[in-house]
Amino acid sequence: MIGVTTAVILDKRVKKKDDTFAVKLRITHQRVQRYYSLNVNLTLDEWEKVHGTNPRKKYKDYKVFFGDIEHRAILILQELRPFSFTAFEKKFNNKTKSSEDAIVSMDNYITMLNDEARSGTAASYSNALNSFKRYLTSKGRKKLNFWDITVDWLNQYEKWMVEQGNSLTSVGIYLRSLRTIVNIAIENGNLDKESYPFGKRKYQIPAGKNIKKALSLSDIKKIVEYKPINDYEAKGRDLWLFSYLCNGANVKDIVRLKYKNIDNRNITFTRAKTERSAKQNHKLIVIVLLPEIQSIIDKWGIKPIKPETYVFGILSKNDSPEKQLAKTKQFTKSINKQMKRIGEKLEIDMKITTYSARHSFATILKRSGAPTAFISDSLGHKDLRTTENYLDSFESSVKESYQKKLLNFDND
């Protein structure tokens, strides 16, 4: 490979007690040198005999052996695109193939997620894994070595995804999963840090083009004042409002609420999403128990009221993680179905989902003048940048009022 040189050398840096030195293979790349032991020790005199004009007996055998080693190293280097010391070491030392393969590593990671009852996250990684497999199949390949994941490979995958009709949002979701697997590979010593393909001046994962929309306060008023035609609509509307009023709580957190999470003043819980990722610093969500929230609990809450009872009765204590996930998805689907109908009846110009309840909570607070730090704390975010991504663009009327001030000379 161009830019990489090989040599079998006598490493004179460390002299052994018997006056011998280790013979090593030296690989040089961009002025960085690494040495690989060949399990042979020779004195200076023996080394000279190996490289003499006509070596004999064992010295001739050594010369042939060293030549074979260097030839093997050159063949390995010719296969590596791009070069990395980690990739070379794995092939040269014949390390296990599974540790090289990102597909196998992701599959193992999914198994671990399922073992930890993180079915939702496991499902997300499975979707990403299936996408990578389809891409490899389109290229006539099955294996994805970690050192194959380069900036160019990532750009080609993104291009293929878009050509297949997928959004950049999907690309971002899948590649964030892959980035996690790559980071683990580096932690485990299966990839060089120098080969990390993500970040500034490398490949940057797309954030997606679609704007996260939130409802206006006038739209929220329409939903509050809407008269449902049946219990299905009523429950869908009420639970959507419950999410909106409860700091934009995710459905997964709503179905997991127990009466022990509620006292006379507050609802307090830890987000399911962060329970495992922040084991040492669980961030509590504290919601003021407004009368409107209490009214929804009184109407739809399961009786009798006991500390360990799930408030809305969607889950039961004997449900497996897979069953909980299935019930949560079905409940989300039910709310979205009813809110879609209600939105159409009210002529609200956007699709209303449980997702929009969370964004509406954050955006309307921002429009009312609430500090981003307060909104971030209410949502349970650890990073203000995450909160900023939630905040929708301001209403056109608000923009217009600000822009008019550009020519408002009277107030100068």
C-alpha positions as CSV (number, residue, x, y, z in Angstrom):
1,M,0.0,0.0,0.0
2,I,1.3,3.5,-0.9
3,G,2.5,5.3,2.2
4,V,3.1,2.2,4.3
5,T,6.4,0.5,4.5
6,T,7.5,-2.8,6.0
7,A,10.8,-4.2,7.3
8,V,12.0,-7.1,9.5
9,I,14.5,-5.6,11.9
10,L,16.5,-6.5,15.0
11,D,15.1,-4.4,17.8
12,K,18.3,-3.1,19.5
13,R,16.3,-1.0,21.9
14,V,16.1,-3.8,24.6
15,K,19.0,-6.2,25.1
16,K,18.2,-9.5,26.8
17,K,20.3,-11.3,29.5
18,D,21.7,-13.7,26.9
19,D,22.9,-10.8,24.7
20,T,20.1,-11.4,22.2
21,F,17.6,-8.9,20.7
22,A,14.0,-9.5,19.5
23,V,13.4,-9.8,15.8
24,K,10.3,-7.8,14.8
25,L,8.2,-6.7,11.9
26,R,8.2,-2.9,11.7
27,I,5.3,-1.2,9.9
28,T,5.6,2.6,9.2
29,H,2.7,4.8,8.3
30,Q,2.8,8.6,8.2
31,R,6.0,8.5,10.3
32,V,4.4,6.4,12.9
33,Q,6.1,3.1,13.6
34,R,4.8,0.0,15.2
35,Y,6.6,-3.3,16.0
36,Y,5.3,-6.8,16.0
37,S,7.2,-9.6,17.6
38,L,8.1,-12.7,15.5
39,N,9.1,-14.8,18.6
40,V,12.7,-15.0,17.4
41,N,15.7,-13.7,19.4
42,L,19.2,-13.3,17.8
43,T,22.5,-11.9,18.8
44,L,24.1,-9.2,16.6
45,D,26.5,-11.8,15.2
46,E,23.6,-14.1,14.3
47,W,21.7,-11.3,12.7
48,E,24.7,-10.5,10.5
49,K,25.0,-14.1,9.4
50,V,21.3,-14.2,8.4
51,H,21.9,-11.2,6.2
52,G,25.3,-12.3,4.9
53,T,26.0,-13.1,1.2
54,N,25.4,-16.8,1.5
55,P,23.7,-17.8,4.8
56,R,23.7,-21.5,5.7
57,K,21.6,-23.9,7.7
58,K,19.5,-22.2,10.4
59,Y,20.5,-18.8,9.2
60,K,19.2,-19.6,5.7
61,D,15.9,-20.8,7.3
62,Y,15.7,-17.6,9.3
63,K,16.1,-15.5,6.1
64,V,13.4,-17.5,4.3
65,F,11.1,-17.2,7.4
66,F,11.7,-13.4,7.7
67,G,11.0,-13.0,3.9
68,D,7.8,-14.9,4.2
69,I,6.7,-12.8,7.1
70,E,7.3,-9.6,5.2
71,H,5.6,-10.9,2.1
72,R,2.5,-11.9,4.2
73,A,2.5,-8.4,5.7
74,I,2.6,-6.8,2.2
75,L,-0.3,-9.0,1.1
76,I,-2.4,-7.9,4.1
77,L,-1.6,-4.2,3.5
78,Q,-2.8,-4.6,-0.1
79,E,-6.2,-5.7,1.2
80,L,-6.6,-2.8,3.6
81,R,-8.6,0.2,2.2
82,P,-8.0,2.4,4.1
83,F,-5.0,1.4,6.2
84,S,-5.1,1.3,10.0
85,F,-2.8,-0.3,12.5
86,T,-5.7,-2.0,14.3
87,A,-7.0,-3.5,11.0
88,F,-3.5,-4.7,10.2
89,E,-2.9,-6.2,13.6
90,K,-6.1,-8.2,13.5
91,K,-5.2,-9.8,10.2
92,F,-1.6,-10.3,11.0
93,N,-2.3,-11.8,14.5
94,N,-5.3,-13.8,13.2
95,K,-7.7,-12.3,15.7
96,T,-11.3,-13.5,15.8
97,K,-13.3,-12.5,12.7
98,S,-16.4,-11.6,14.7
99,S,-14.6,-8.8,16.5
100,E,-13.9,-7.2,13.1
101,D,-17.4,-7.3,11.8
102,A,-19.7,-4.4,12.6
103,I,-22.8,-6.5,11.5
104,V,-22.0,-9.2,14.1
105,S,-21.2,-6.6,16.7
106,M,-24.5,-4.8,16.2
107,D,-26.4,-8.1,16.3
108,N,-24.7,-8.9,19.6
109,Y,-25.6,-5.4,20.9
110,I,-29.2,-6.0,20.0
111,T,-29.2,-9.3,21.9
112,M,-27.8,-7.4,25.0
113,L,-30.6,-4.7,24.7
114,N,-33.2,-7.4,24.6
115,D,-31.6,-9.2,27.6
116,E,-31.9,-5.9,29.5
117,A,-35.6,-5.5,28.6
118,R,-34.9,-2.5,26.3
119,S,-37.1,-3.8,23.6
120,G,-37.9,-0.4,22.0
121,T,-34.2,0.4,21.6
122,A,-33.5,-3.1,20.4
123,A,-36.2,-2.6,17.7
124,S,-34.6,0.6,16.6
125,Y,-31.2,-1.0,16.2
126,S,-32.7,-3.9,14.4
127,N,-34.2,-1.6,11.8
128,A,-30.8,0.0,11.3
129,L,-29.1,-3.4,11.1
130,N,-31.6,-4.5,8.4
131,S,-30.9,-1.4,6.4
132,F,-27.1,-1.9,6.5
133,K,-27.6,-5.6,5.4
134,R,-29.7,-4.5,2.4
135,Y,-27.1,-2.0,1.5
136,L,-24.3,-4.6,1.7
137,T,-26.4,-7.0,-0.4
138,S,-26.8,-4.3,-3.1
139,K,-23.0,-4.2,-3.2
140,G,-22.6,-8.0,-3.3
141,R,-21.2,-8.2,0.2
142,K,-22.3,-9.7,3.6
143,K,-19.5,-8.5,5.9
144,L,-18.8,-5.0,7.1
145,N,-15.4,-4.7,8.7
146,F,-15.0,-1.8,11.1
147,W,-12.2,-0.3,9.1
148,D,-14.4,-0.4,6.0
149,I,-16.7,2.3,7.6
150,T,-15.0,5.3,6.2
151,V,-16.2,8.8,5.3
152,D,-16.6,7.6,1.7
153,W,-18.6,4.5,2.8
154,L,-20.9,6.6,4.9
155,N,-21.5,9.1,2.1
156,Q,-22.3,6.3,-0.3
157,Y,-24.7,4.7,2.2
158,E,-26.5,8.0,2.7
159,K,-26.8,8.5,-1.1
160,W,-28.2,4.9,-1.5
161,M,-30.7,5.5,1.3
162,V,-32.0,8.7,-0.3
163,E,-32.2,7.0,-3.8
164,Q,-34.3,4.3,-2.1
165,G,-36.8,6.9,-1.1
166,N,-35.7,7.2,2.6
167,S,-35.6,10.5,4.4
168,L,-32.4,12.1,5.9
169,T,-34.1,11.7,9.2
170,S,-34.0,7.9,8.8
171,V,-30.4,8.1,7.7
172,G,-29.6,10.0,10.8
173,I,-31.4,7.5,13.1
174,Y,-29.6,4.5,11.6
175,L,-26.2,6.0,11.5
176,R,-26.4,7.2,15.1
177,S,-26.9,3.5,15.9
178,L,-23.9,2.6,13.9
179,R,-21.8,5.3,15.5
180,T,-22.6,3.7,18.9
181,I,-21.3,0.4,17.7
182,V,-18.1,2.0,16.2
183,N,-17.5,3.8,19.6
184,I,-17.8,0.4,21.4
185,A,-15.3,-1.1,18.9
186,I,-12.8,1.6,19.7
187,E,-13.3,1.1,23.5
188,N,-12.7,-2.6,23.0
189,G,-9.6,-2.1,20.9
190,N,-11.1,-3.4,17.7
191,L,-10.6,-0.1,15.8
192,D,-8.1,2.7,15.9
193,K,-9.2,6.1,17.2
194,E,-7.5,7.5,14.1
195,S,-10.0,5.5,11.9
196,Y,-13.1,7.1,13.6
197,P,-15.1,8.4,10.6
198,F,-17.6,10.7,12.3
199,G,-17.3,14.3,13.4
200,K,-16.0,17.7,12.2
201,R,-14.1,17.6,8.9
202,K,-15.2,13.9,8.6
203,Y,-18.7,12.5,8.1
204,Q,-21.5,14.5,9.9
205,I,-24.7,12.6,10.5
206,P,-27.6,14.5,8.9
207,A,-30.2,15.9,11.4
208,G,-33.0,15.7,8.8
209,K,-34.8,18.4,6.9
210,N,-38.3,18.1,8.3
211,I,-39.3,20.8,10.7
212,K,-40.7,19.7,14.0
213,K,-44.1,21.5,14.2
214,A,-46.1,22.4,17.2
215,L,-49.6,23.5,17.5
216,S,-50.5,27.1,18.2
217,L,-52.3,28.0,21.4
218,S,-55.5,28.7,19.5
219,D,-55.4,25.1,18.2
220,I,-54.9,23.8,21.7
221,K,-58.0,25.8,22.7
222,K,-60.0,24.1,19.9
223,I,-59.0,20.7,21.2
224,V,-59.8,21.5,24.8
225,E,-63.3,22.8,23.8
226,Y,-64.0,20.0,21.4
227,K,-67.0,17.8,22.3
228,P,-66.1,14.2,21.6
229,I,-68.8,12.1,19.9
230,N,-67.9,8.9,21.8
231,D,-65.7,7.5,24.6
232,Y,-63.0,6.5,22.1
233,E,-62.6,10.2,21.0
234,A,-62.9,11.4,24.6
235,K,-60.2,9.1,25.9
236,G,-57.9,9.8,22.9
237,R,-58.4,13.6,23.4
238,D,-58.0,13.5,27.1
239,L,-54.8,11.4,27.1
240,W,-53.3,13.6,24.4
241,L,-54.1,16.7,26.7
242,F,-52.6,14.7,29.6
243,S,-49.3,14.4,27.7
244,Y,-49.4,18.1,26.7
245,L,-50.1,19.3,30.3
246,C,-47.7,16.9,31.9
247,N,-44.5,18.4,30.5
248,G,-45.1,16.7,27.1
249,A,-44.7,13.2,28.8
250,N,-44.1,10.4,26.3
251,V,-46.7,7.7,26.1
252,K,-44.2,5.2,27.4
253,D,-44.0,7.2,30.6
254,I,-47.7,7.8,30.8
255,V,-48.5,4.0,30.7
256,R,-45.9,3.3,33.3
257,L,-47.3,5.9,35.8
258,K,-48.4,4.3,39.1
259,Y,-50.4,5.9,41.8
260,K,-47.3,6.0,44.0
261,N,-46.0,8.6,41.5
262,I,-48.8,11.0,42.5
263,D,-49.3,13.0,45.7
264,N,-51.5,15.9,46.5
265,R,-49.4,18.4,44.7
266,N,-47.2,16.7,42.1
267,I,-46.6,13.9,39.7
268,T,-43.0,12.7,39.9
269,F,-41.3,10.1,37.8
270,T,-38.1,9.1,36.0
271,R,-38.2,9.0,32.2
272,A,-38.1,5.4,30.9
273,K,-35.7,6.6,28.2
274,T,-33.1,7.8,30.6
275,E,-33.3,5.1,33.4
276,R,-30.5,3.0,32.0
277,S,-28.4,5.7,30.2
278,A,-28.1,7.8,33.4
279,K,-28.0,5.2,36.2
280,Q,-25.8,7.3,38.5
281,N,-27.9,10.5,38.0
282,H,-31.6,9.8,37.5
283,K,-33.3,13.0,36.5
284,L,-36.7,13.3,38.1
285,I,-39.6,14.9,36.2
286,V,-41.8,16.9,38.5
287,I,-45.2,18.0,37.2
288,V,-47.5,20.3,39.2
289,L,-50.8,18.5,39.6
290,L,-53.2,21.0,37.9
291,P,-56.9,20.6,38.3
292,E,-57.2,19.7,34.6
293,I,-54.7,16.9,35.1
294,Q,-56.4,15.6,38.2
295,S,-59.7,15.6,36.3
296,I,-58.3,13.3,33.6
297,I,-56.9,10.9,36.2
298,D,-60.3,10.9,38.0
299,K,-62.1,10.1,34.8
300,W,-59.8,7.5,33.3
301,G,-57.8,6.2,36.2
302,I,-58.1,2.6,37.3
303,K,-59.9,1.9,40.6
304,P,-59.3,1.0,43.4
305,I,-56.4,3.4,43.9
306,K,-53.3,1.5,45.2
307,P,-49.6,2.6,45.1
308,E,-48.5,-0.2,42.7
309,T,-51.5,0.1,40.4
310,Y,-50.8,1.5,36.9
311,V,-52.9,4.7,36.7
312,F,-54.5,4.1,33.3
313,G,-54.5,0.3,33.3
314,I,-52.7,-0.1,29.9
315,L,-50.0,-2.3,31.5
316,S,-50.3,-5.1,34.0
317,K,-47.6,-6.2,36.5
318,N,-47.1,-9.5,34.8
319,D,-46.4,-8.1,31.3
320,S,-43.1,-9.1,29.8
321,P,-41.0,-6.3,28.3
322,E,-42.1,-7.4,24.8
323,K,-45.8,-7.3,25.9
324,Q,-45.3,-3.8,27.4
325,L,-43.8,-2.6,24.2
326,A,-46.7,-4.0,22.1
327,K,-49.3,-2.5,24.5
328,T,-47.6,0.9,24.5
329,K,-47.4,1.0,20.7
330,Q,-51.1,0.0,20.4
331,F,-52.1,2.7,22.9
332,T,-50.1,5.3,21.0
333,K,-51.7,4.2,17.8
334,S,-55.1,4.5,19.3
335,I,-54.5,8.1,20.6
336,N,-53.1,9.1,17.2
337,K,-56.0,7.7,15.4
338,Q,-58.5,9.7,17.4
339,M,-56.5,12.9,17.3
340,K,-56.2,12.6,13.5
341,R,-60.0,12.6,13.3
342,I,-60.4,15.4,15.8
343,G,-57.8,17.5,14.0
344,E,-59.6,17.0,10.7
345,K,-62.9,18.0,12.2
346,L,-61.4,21.1,13.7
347,E,-59.6,21.9,10.4
348,I,-56.2,22.1,12.1
349,D,-53.6,22.4,9.4
350,M,-51.2,19.7,10.6
351,K,-51.3,16.1,11.7
352,I,-51.8,15.8,15.5
353,T,-49.9,13.0,17.2
354,T,-48.6,12.2,20.6
355,Y,-45.3,13.5,19.3
356,S,-46.8,16.9,18.6
357,A,-48.1,17.1,22.2
358,R,-44.5,17.1,23.5
359,H,-43.4,19.7,20.9
360,S,-46.4,21.9,21.6
361,F,-45.7,21.9,25.3
362,A,-42.1,23.1,24.7
363,T,-42.9,25.6,22.0
364,I,-45.9,27.2,23.6
365,L,-43.9,27.7,26.8
366,K,-41.1,29.3,24.7
367,R,-43.5,31.6,23.0
368,S,-44.9,32.6,26.4
369,G,-41.5,33.8,27.4
370,A,-40.3,30.8,29.5
371,P,-36.5,30.4,29.6
372,T,-35.1,27.5,27.6
373,A,-33.4,26.2,30.7
374,F,-36.8,25.8,32.4
375,I,-38.3,24.1,29.4
376,S,-35.2,21.8,29.2
377,D,-35.6,20.8,32.9
378,S,-39.3,20.2,32.4
379,L,-38.7,17.9,29.4
380,G,-36.0,16.0,31.3
381,H,-33.2,17.0,28.9
382,K,-29.6,17.1,30.0
383,D,-28.5,19.3,27.1
384,L,-30.0,22.6,26.1
385,R,-29.2,21.8,22.5
386,T,-31.6,18.9,22.6
387,T,-34.3,21.3,23.9
388,E,-33.6,23.8,21.2
389,N,-34.2,21.2,18.6
390,Y,-37.7,20.7,20.0
391,L,-38.6,24.4,19.8
392,D,-40.6,25.0,16.7
393,S,-40.5,28.1,14.5
394,F,-42.6,31.0,15.8
395,E,-46.0,31.7,14.3
396,S,-46.2,33.9,11.2
397,S,-48.0,36.6,13.1
398,V,-45.3,36.8,15.7
399,K,-42.6,37.0,13.0
400,E,-44.5,39.7,11.2
401,S,-44.9,41.8,14.4
402,Y,-41.1,41.6,14.9
403,Q,-40.3,42.4,11.3
404,K,-42.5,45.5,11.3
405,K,-40.4,46.9,14.1
406,L,-37.6,47.2,11.6
407,L,-39.3,50.3,10.2
408,N,-41.0,51.5,13.4
409,F,-39.2,54.8,13.6
410,D,-41.6,56.4,16.0
411,N,-40.2,54.4,19.0
412,D,-36.6,55.4,18.3
